[in-house]
Amino acid sequence: MSTRTLKTILRGLFVVSTAAVIFPGCGRNQAGAGAYNLPPPEVGVVTIMPEPVALTTELPGRIDPMRVAQVRARVDGIVLRREFREGADVTNGEVLYQIDPAPYKATLDSANANLMQAQSLVQRYEPLVGINAVSKQDYDNAVSAAAQAKAAQEIAAINLGYCTVTAPIDGRVGAALVTEGALVSAATASEMAVVTQLDPIYCDFTESSTELLRLRREMDSGTLKTVAPGEAKVTLLLDDGTTYSQPGKLLFSDVTVDPSSGMVTLRAEFPNPDHLLLPGMFARGELEQAVDTKALTVLQRGVSVGAGGVASVMLVGADDKVEVQVIKLGQAVGNKWIVTDGLKAGEKVIVEGLQKVQPGMAVKPVPFSSAGDNSPTAPAPAPGN
């Protein structure tokens, strides 16, 4: 290879390597310049505004029947027949048992005869006493005897009626406690059956007296608005984790505190047309006990809970720059938190696009659309749990 040819090749390699160094450097500069000209990221925000929120409390409870009637013998006698099917629904006045009526029918017949005799004597004496043919004392004795005979006749008729044992209320009858041929006694009030009213039905909840006192103080100060007993809604959570389909209403809270536990009983009433709720079942209830008329709430998706249970949100300031705000959380209501401290009405909280922003960054806030995000969710765990 000649010397001239070698110089030509080396000159070409120098030009190519120089271009490889210069042009990549120019590309980085152009990309870098473009990066600083990117528009601020768009984030979805909600403006904090006061709203009325019903405050609920979850309490343990037990199902109790509205009425329980113990069917007992009111006369002595032998049970002739059982007229009901165990576990069936019965109505007020429906026949449950038949006690042998023969001795009571005989007593009634005798009482009727005595009454007729006494009344006949009074009828004979009445015209005679006016002409002094019968003394006034004899007439008065006859009238008194007729009244006593009338009372004895009524008692005999009542006892004969007690031989037919009927259901005192509408409800479901349990097991037969006596069988045909059994001797029942009025003196010992032999229990024959139990009828339980299941619709509607009660659920008795227990709440600490300390919590009740706190609620009443906040109601008295005007912070919370009371819910009338007949208007307070109650949702029942069954033992298997399902929610009972029928809402209930709070009837009253007990006037005494259990000294052994410091708890107060609250009673709610639930419709029970299908008899799904049975006495003795355990359940939990979500009770509306008060209304915060000016609650500040924020979507749970916009709240971050860090170490130690410290909650915070990202705010968009007046200059559209991101700020971190520490807040205190109250109760969870659906898919929102009630904020007790740290937020003011009118502030804008970022709830969408949080992964794109950092404190101090400029952003473009747009109203957050809650479509598809406003369905109630299970209450989130309290911070720090």
C-alpha positions as CSV (number, residue, x, y, z in Angstrom):
1,M,0.0,0.0,0.0
2,S,1.4,3.4,-1.0
3,T,2.0,6.2,1.6
4,R,-0.7,8.4,-0.1
5,T,-3.4,5.8,0.2
6,L,-2.7,5.2,3.9
7,K,-3.0,9.0,4.6
8,T,-6.3,9.1,2.8
9,I,-7.7,6.2,5.0
10,L,-6.5,7.8,8.2
11,R,-8.1,11.2,7.3
12,G,-11.5,9.5,6.7
13,L,-11.4,7.7,10.1
14,F,-10.7,11.0,11.9
15,V,-13.7,12.7,10.3
16,V,-16.0,9.8,11.2
17,S,-14.8,9.7,14.8
18,T,-15.1,13.4,15.2
19,A,-18.7,13.3,14.0
20,A,-19.5,10.5,16.4
21,V,-18.3,12.6,19.3
22,I,-20.0,15.9,18.2
23,F,-23.5,14.7,17.1
24,P,-24.4,12.6,20.2
25,G,-23.5,15.5,22.4
26,C,-25.8,17.7,20.4
27,G,-28.7,15.1,20.7
28,R,-28.4,15.2,24.5
29,N,-28.5,18.9,24.6
30,Q,-31.6,18.9,22.5
31,A,-33.3,16.3,24.6
32,G,-32.3,18.1,27.8
33,A,-33.8,21.3,26.6
34,G,-37.0,19.6,25.7
35,A,-37.3,18.0,29.2
36,Y,-37.4,21.4,30.9
37,N,-40.2,22.5,28.6
38,L,-42.7,19.7,29.5
39,P,-46.1,21.0,30.6
40,P,-47.0,20.5,34.3
41,P,-48.7,17.1,35.0
42,E,-52.5,17.0,35.3
43,V,-54.0,15.9,38.6
44,G,-57.6,15.3,39.7
45,V,-58.6,17.3,42.8
46,V,-61.6,17.6,45.1
47,T,-62.5,20.8,46.8
48,I,-63.2,20.3,50.5
49,M,-66.7,21.5,51.5
50,P,-68.7,20.9,54.7
51,E,-71.5,18.3,54.4
52,P,-73.9,16.6,56.8
53,V,-72.6,13.1,57.7
54,A,-74.4,10.5,59.9
55,L,-72.0,9.1,62.5
56,T,-72.3,5.4,63.0
57,T,-71.1,3.1,65.7
58,E,-70.6,-0.6,65.4
59,L,-71.8,-2.4,68.5
60,P,-72.3,-6.1,69.6
61,G,-75.8,-7.3,70.1
62,R,-78.1,-10.2,70.6
63,I,-81.5,-11.0,69.0
64,D,-84.4,-11.0,71.4
65,P,-88.1,-11.7,70.7
66,M,-90.6,-8.9,71.0
67,R,-93.0,-11.0,73.1
68,V,-92.8,-14.5,74.7
69,A,-95.9,-16.1,76.0
70,Q,-95.6,-19.1,78.4
71,V,-98.8,-21.1,78.0
72,R,-99.6,-22.6,81.4
73,A,-102.5,-24.7,82.8
74,R,-105.2,-22.6,84.6
75,V,-107.2,-25.6,85.8
76,D,-106.4,-29.1,87.1
77,G,-107.0,-32.0,84.7
78,I,-105.9,-34.6,82.3
79,V,-104.7,-33.5,78.8
80,L,-106.9,-35.1,76.2
81,R,-105.4,-33.7,72.9
82,R,-102.6,-31.6,71.5
83,E,-104.0,-29.5,68.6
84,F,-100.9,-27.9,67.2
85,R,-97.8,-28.9,65.2
86,E,-94.5,-28.1,67.0
87,G,-92.6,-25.3,65.4
88,A,-95.7,-24.0,63.5
89,D,-97.0,-20.4,63.4
90,V,-100.1,-19.9,65.4
91,T,-102.5,-17.0,65.8
92,N,-104.0,-15.4,68.9
93,G,-106.9,-17.6,70.1
94,E,-105.9,-20.7,68.2
95,V,-106.5,-23.9,70.2
96,L,-103.3,-25.6,71.5
97,Y,-104.5,-28.2,74.0
98,Q,-107.8,-29.7,75.3
99,I,-108.0,-30.6,79.0
100,D,-110.7,-33.0,80.1
101,P,-113.8,-30.7,80.6
102,A,-116.2,-33.3,82.1
103,P,-115.8,-32.3,85.8
104,Y,-116.0,-28.6,85.0
105,K,-119.1,-29.1,82.8
106,A,-120.8,-30.9,85.7
107,T,-119.8,-28.0,88.1
108,L,-121.2,-25.5,85.6
109,D,-124.5,-27.5,85.4
110,S,-124.8,-27.5,89.2
111,A,-124.1,-23.8,89.4
112,N,-126.8,-23.1,86.7
113,A,-129.4,-25.1,88.7
114,N,-128.5,-23.3,92.0
115,L,-128.7,-19.9,90.2
116,M,-132.2,-20.8,88.8
117,Q,-133.4,-21.8,92.2
118,A,-132.1,-18.7,93.9
119,Q,-133.6,-16.4,91.2
120,S,-136.9,-18.2,91.5
121,L,-137.0,-17.6,95.3
122,V,-136.3,-13.9,94.7
123,Q,-139.1,-13.7,92.2
124,R,-141.6,-15.3,94.7
125,Y,-140.5,-13.1,97.6
126,E,-140.6,-9.8,95.7
127,P,-144.4,-9.3,95.6
128,L,-144.8,-10.7,99.2
129,V,-142.4,-8.3,100.9
130,G,-144.5,-5.4,99.8
131,I,-147.5,-6.7,101.7
132,N,-145.4,-7.8,104.7
133,A,-146.1,-11.5,103.9
134,V,-142.3,-12.0,103.9
135,S,-139.9,-10.2,106.1
136,K,-137.5,-7.7,104.6
137,Q,-134.7,-9.8,106.0
138,D,-135.8,-12.9,104.3
139,Y,-136.1,-11.1,101.0
140,D,-132.6,-9.6,101.4
141,N,-131.2,-13.0,102.1
142,A,-132.8,-14.4,99.0
143,V,-131.3,-11.6,96.8
144,S,-127.9,-12.2,98.3
145,A,-128.1,-15.9,97.7
146,A,-129.0,-15.3,94.1
147,A,-126.0,-13.0,93.7
148,Q,-123.7,-15.6,95.1
149,A,-125.2,-18.3,92.8
150,K,-124.6,-16.0,89.9
151,A,-120.9,-15.5,90.8
152,A,-120.5,-19.3,91.3
153,Q,-122.1,-19.9,87.9
154,E,-119.7,-17.4,86.2
155,I,-116.6,-19.0,87.9
156,A,-117.7,-22.5,86.8
157,A,-118.1,-21.2,83.2
158,I,-114.7,-19.6,83.3
159,N,-113.0,-22.8,84.5
160,L,-114.8,-24.8,81.8
161,G,-113.4,-22.3,79.3
162,Y,-109.9,-22.8,80.7
163,C,-110.1,-26.5,79.6
164,T,-109.6,-25.3,76.1
165,V,-106.0,-23.9,76.1
166,T,-105.4,-21.3,73.4
167,A,-102.5,-19.2,72.1
168,P,-102.4,-15.8,73.8
169,I,-100.4,-14.1,71.0
170,D,-99.5,-14.5,67.3
171,G,-96.2,-16.2,66.9
172,R,-94.3,-19.5,66.6
173,V,-95.0,-22.3,69.0
174,G,-92.1,-24.4,70.2
175,A,-92.0,-27.9,71.5
176,A,-94.9,-29.5,73.3
177,L,-94.0,-29.6,77.0
178,V,-96.8,-32.0,78.0
179,T,-98.4,-34.9,76.2
180,E,-101.8,-36.5,76.0
181,G,-102.6,-38.2,79.3
182,A,-100.4,-35.8,81.4
183,L,-101.9,-34.4,84.6
184,V,-101.6,-30.6,84.7
185,S,-102.2,-28.4,87.7
186,A,-103.3,-24.8,88.2
187,A,-101.6,-24.7,91.6
188,T,-98.2,-25.4,90.1
189,A,-99.0,-23.5,86.9
190,S,-97.8,-26.4,84.7
191,E,-96.0,-25.0,81.6
192,M,-97.5,-26.6,78.4
193,A,-95.9,-24.6,75.5
194,V,-94.1,-21.4,74.6
195,V,-95.3,-19.0,71.9
196,T,-92.7,-16.5,70.6
197,Q,-93.5,-13.5,68.4
198,L,-90.8,-13.2,65.7
199,D,-92.0,-10.4,63.5
200,P,-91.0,-7.7,64.3
201,I,-88.1,-8.7,66.5
202,Y,-85.7,-6.8,68.8
203,C,-81.9,-6.6,68.8
204,D,-80.3,-5.4,72.1
205,F,-76.9,-3.8,71.7
206,T,-74.5,-2.7,74.4
207,E,-72.4,0.5,74.4
208,S,-70.0,2.0,76.9
209,S,-71.4,4.7,79.1
210,T,-68.2,6.7,78.4
211,E,-69.0,6.9,74.7
212,L,-72.6,7.9,75.4
213,L,-71.4,10.7,77.6
214,R,-69.0,12.0,74.9
215,L,-71.8,12.0,72.3
216,R,-74.2,13.9,74.6
217,R,-71.6,16.5,75.4
218,E,-71.0,17.1,71.7
219,M,-74.7,17.3,71.0
220,D,-75.2,19.8,73.9
221,S,-72.4,21.9,72.5
222,G,-74.0,21.9,69.0
223,T,-71.1,20.1,67.4
224,L,-73.3,17.2,66.6
225,K,-77.1,17.0,65.9
226,T,-79.1,14.4,67.7
227,V,-81.0,11.7,65.8
228,A,-84.5,11.0,67.2
229,P,-84.9,7.5,68.5
230,G,-87.6,6.6,65.9
231,E,-85.5,8.1,63.0
232,A,-82.1,6.6,63.8
233,K,-81.3,3.9,61.2
234,V,-79.7,0.6,62.2
235,T,-78.0,-1.9,59.9
236,L,-77.6,-5.5,61.2
237,L,-74.4,-7.5,60.4
238,L,-75.1,-11.2,60.9
239,D,-72.7,-13.7,62.5
240,D,-71.8,-15.2,59.0
241,G,-70.6,-11.8,57.8
242,T,-73.6,-10.9,55.7
243,T,-75.7,-7.8,56.0
244,Y,-79.4,-8.2,56.9
245,S,-81.6,-6.9,54.1
246,Q,-84.1,-5.1,56.3
247,P,-83.1,-1.9,58.0
248,G,-84.1,-1.4,61.6
249,K,-84.8,1.6,63.8
250,L,-83.5,2.6,67.3
251,L,-86.2,2.5,69.9
252,F,-84.5,3.6,73.1
253,S,-81.4,3.4,75.3
254,D,-81.6,2.0,78.8
255,V,-81.9,4.4,81.7
256,T,-79.4,2.4,83.9
257,V,-75.8,1.4,83.5
258,D,-74.7,-2.2,84.2
259,P,-72.4,-1.8,87.3
260,S,-70.4,-4.9,86.4
261,S,-69.5,-3.8,82.9
262,G,-70.2,-0.1,82.6
263,M,-72.4,-0.7,79.5
264,V,-75.7,0.7,78.5
265,T,-78.3,-1.3,76.5
266,L,-79.7,0.1,73.3
267,R,-82.7,-1.6,71.7
268,A,-83.5,-1.6,68.0
269,E,-86.5,-3.1,66.1
270,F,-86.2,-5.0,62.8
271,P,-88.9,-6.4,60.5
272,N,-88.5,-10.2,60.3
273,P,-91.1,-11.5,57.8
274,D,-89.1,-14.5,56.8
275,H,-88.1,-15.4,60.4
276,L,-84.5,-15.3,59.5
277,L,-83.6,-13.7,62.8
278,L,-84.1,-16.0,65.8
279,P,-83.9,-15.3,69.5
280,G,-80.4,-15.8,71.0
281,M,-78.5,-15.1,67.7
282,F,-75.5,-12.9,68.0
283,A,-75.1,-9.9,65.6
284,R,-73.4,-6.6,65.2
285,G,-75.2,-3.4,64.5
286,E,-74.2,-0.2,62.8
287,L,-76.2,2.5,64.6
288,E,-76.7,6.1,63.5
289,Q,-76.4,8.0,66.8
290,A,-75.7,11.5,65.7
291,V,-75.3,13.8,62.7
292,D,-72.2,16.0,62.1
293,T,-73.9,18.8,60.1
294,K,-70.6,20.4,59.0
295,A,-68.2,17.5,58.6
296,L,-65.1,17.8,56.4
297,T,-64.5,14.6,54.4
298,V,-61.9,13.4,51.9
299,L,-61.8,10.4,49.7
300,Q,-59.8,7.6,51.2
301,R,-57.8,7.2,48.0
302,G,-56.3,10.7,48.6
303,V,-55.1,9.9,52.1
304,S,-51.6,8.5,52.8
305,V,-50.9,6.9,56.3
306,G,-47.3,6.7,57.2
307,A,-45.2,5.4,60.0
308,G,-46.8,5.8,63.4
309,G,-50.3,6.3,61.9
310,V,-49.6,9.9,60.7
311,A,-52.0,10.7,57.9
312,S,-51.4,13.3,55.2
313,V,-52.8,14.6,51.9
314,M,-51.4,16.4,48.9
315,L,-52.8,19.9,48.4
316,V,-52.7,22.2,45.4
317,G,-51.9,25.7,46.6
318,A,-52.8,29.1,45.2
319,D,-49.8,29.0,42.8
320,D,-50.8,25.5,41.6
321,K,-47.8,24.0,43.5
322,V,-48.1,20.8,45.5
323,E,-48.0,20.9,49.3
324,V,-48.1,18.2,51.9
325,Q,-50.6,18.6,54.7
326,V,-50.8,16.5,57.9
327,I,-54.3,15.7,59.0
328,K,-56.2,13.9,61.8
329,L,-58.7,11.3,60.8
330,G,-62.0,10.5,62.5
331,Q,-64.5,8.0,61.4
332,A,-64.6,6.2,58.1
333,V,-67.9,6.8,56.2
334,G,-68.3,4.7,53.1
335,N,-65.2,5.5,50.9
336,K,-64.4,8.7,52.8
337,W,-62.6,9.7,55.9
338,I,-64.0,12.4,58.2
339,V,-61.1,14.9,58.9
340,T,-61.1,16.3,62.4
341,D,-58.1,18.6,62.0
342,G,-55.7,19.8,59.3
343,L,-58.1,20.8,56.5
344,K,-60.2,23.8,55.8
345,A,-63.2,24.4,53.5
346,G,-62.1,25.4,50.0
347,E,-58.8,23.6,50.0
348,K,-58.0,21.3,47.0
349,V,-56.9,17.8,47.7
350,I,-55.2,15.6,45.1
351,V,-57.0,12.3,44.8
352,E,-55.9,11.2,41.3
353,G,-52.4,11.3,39.8
354,L,-50.6,11.2,43.2
355,Q,-47.9,9.0,41.7
356,K,-46.8,11.8,39.3
357,V,-46.2,14.6,41.8
358,Q,-43.8,15.7,44.5
359,P,-44.0,18.5,47.0
360,G,-43.2,21.8,45.4
361,M,-44.0,20.7,41.9
362,A,-46.2,22.8,39.7
363,V,-49.3,20.9,38.5
364,K,-52.5,21.4,36.5
365,P,-55.5,20.8,38.8
366,V,-58.7,19.5,37.2
367,P,-61.9,18.6,39.0
368,F,-62.0,14.9,39.9
369,S,-64.9,12.9,38.5
370,S,-66.2,10.5,41.1
371,A,-68.2,8.4,38.6
372,G,-67.5,4.8,39.4
373,D,-65.8,5.8,42.7
374,N,-68.7,6.8,44.9
375,S,-70.0,3.4,45.7
376,P,-69.8,2.6,49.4
377,T,-66.8,0.6,50.4
378,A,-66.0,-1.3,53.6
379,P,-64.7,1.1,56.3
380,A,-60.9,1.4,56.1
381,P,-58.9,0.3,59.2
382,A,-58.1,3.1,61.6
383,P,-54.7,4.7,61.2
384,G,-52.1,2.9,63.2
385,N,-53.9,-0.5,63.3
